[in-house]
Amino acid sequence: MSNEDLIKKFYTAFQNKDSKTMADSYDDNAEFSDPVFTDLKGNQVKAMWMMLIEKGADTKITFSNVKADGDKGSADWEAVYAFGKTGRIVHNRIHAEFKFKNGKIIEHRDSFNLWKWAGMALGLNGYLLGFTPIIQNKVRKDANTGLVMYMKRKKMS
């Protein structure tokens, strides 16, 4: 399978809420980061996607601009969902960069505007204060605490 096909398979699995296929797309030592989950490794990466799929039954995923050349690739993707804590609708536009090794994703970096995300997810406080380290760090802390709790519940290490 080509790396471009691997990216398409990954996001198609996301659309289908197939966390096993998503997890199987990663190398066991994979690294992931985005503006919220800043430094995940190995099982944390796989668990994050499992958690997001379980919590986001209403999530709609689209993807485009899939490219891969050698050991690097990229894609643009969008997620539309109701943010759990507020119920507010989020339409997040994300750019993904990948590195591959032995037919698996070894590094995955998503980028998006956390301030815009905070505005959609948190409402007025997010719009007014979402650019501040206080709000952004709270979002990160809450997300990472949720991931740790999820991994404990699922007995993942």
GIFEN-V392538 format. One line per field, one symbol per residue. phi: phi as a letter, one per 40 degrees, with the letter a starting at -180 (. if undefined). psi: psi as a letter, one per 40 degrees, with the letter a starting at -180 (. if undefined). burial: b if it has 16 or more other C-alpha atoms within 10 Angstrom, else e. A space follows every 10 residues. Layout:
phi = ???
psi = ???
burial = ???
This chain:
phi = .ccccccccc ccccdcfbcc ccccccccbc bbaacbccac bfcccccdcd cccccbdccb bbaafcaaag bbaaababbb accdcbgccb bcbbbbbbbb afgbcbabbb baccccdccc cbgddcccbc ccdcccccdc cccccccccc ccccfbb
psi = hidddddddd dddddefgdd dddeeiidfi iiiaedgegi ibdddddddd dddddfdehh hiiifhihhb eiiiihiihh ihhddeeihh ghhihhhiii hfeihdhhhi hihddddddd deadddddee eidddddddd dddddddddd dddefi.
burial = eebbebbbbb bbbbbebbbe bbbebbbbeb bbbbbbbeeb ebbbbbbbbb bebeebeebe bebeebbbee ebbbbbbbeb bbbeeeeeeb bbbbbbbbbb eeebbbbbbb eeebbbbbbb bbeeebbebb beeebbeebe eeebeebbeb beeeeee
